[in-house]
Amino acid sequence: MFIIIHISALDIDYRWFDSQNIAPRYEFGYGLSYTTFSYSALSVKPIMNTKAASNSGSQPGGPPSLYSDAVTATFTVKNAGNYDGNEVAQLYLVCSVLP
């Protein structure tokens, strides 16, 4: 026999703020850091040709070309601050049709 104790009623972490009706200055995961980072030398190069990109086959989750690498992106991230730190850089690309 197992006894399961449900502890979701404990006021710890964000639940304490909620129970005290306190809005935190920054939400969890906001990305605060004691240092700053600079980004440079962005290069985006296509690696998929038009024929591969137009693959109209179907499978669960969409056409196979949806999961093919279309570009290679490289860039430099430098800690430009006074303290050690880590950065998780994210790059968002949008495909558009050029005239």
N, C-alpha and C positions, 0 to 999 in steps of 0.2 A: 504494500500500500504506500502510495506517495501523497504527500501533502504539498500542494502548490500555494504559495503565499503571493498574492497579487499586491505588488508594491507601487502601483502607478499613482497612489494617493500621496506619496511622499513629496514634499515640497523641496526638491533639489534641482539644481541647474536652472533651466528656463522656467520650470514650474514654480519656483520660488518667486521669480519676477511676476509671473502671471497671478499668483495668489496674493501678491502685494499690490497688484494693479500698477506695476512699474514697466514703462516701455524702455527697453534697452537702447543705448545710444546707437549701437550697431548690431544688426542681426548676426547670428552665427554664420560664419563663412563669408562675411563681408570683405575680407581680404586685408585687414589692417596689418601693417608691418612697421618695424622700427627702422627700416631702411628704404631706399628707393632704387628703382631699376630703370635702365634706359634700353631702348630697342633700336637697332639699326641694321643696315645692309639687308633689307628684305628683298628676296628674290623668289618669284613664282614662275615656274616653268611647266608648260603643258607636257604631259607624257602619254596622253591618250589621243589617238587619232579619231576623226569624225566617224569613220566606219564602226569602230568599237563602241563609241558613245551612242550610236543609233541602234544598238542591239535591242530588238523589240520582243525577244523571248520573255516568257513569264515563269516565275517561280514564287513560292511563298516569300513574302517580304519585298517583292518587286522584281524588275528585270535584273538579270545578272550584272549588267553594266553599272547598276547603281552602287555595287560594292567593289568596283574596280578603281584603282588609283587613277585619278585624272590629272593631278598636278603634283609637283614636288615644290614645297615651300621651305626655304631656309632663311634664317635671320640670326642676328647676334643679340644676346641678352647680357647686359653688364650690370653688376651691382655698383651703382653710382653713389651709394650712401656711405655713411661712416660705420655701419655695423654689418656683421655677417648676416646673411639671410638667404632664403630660398624663394624661387619664383616658379610658378606653374604658368607658363605663357599659353595663351589660347589665340588661335588665328581663325577667323570666320571668313570664308570666301563665298561669294555669290556668283553663280553662273549667269551670264547674260548673253544675249544674241547681239553681236556687233553688226552695224549696217554694212 
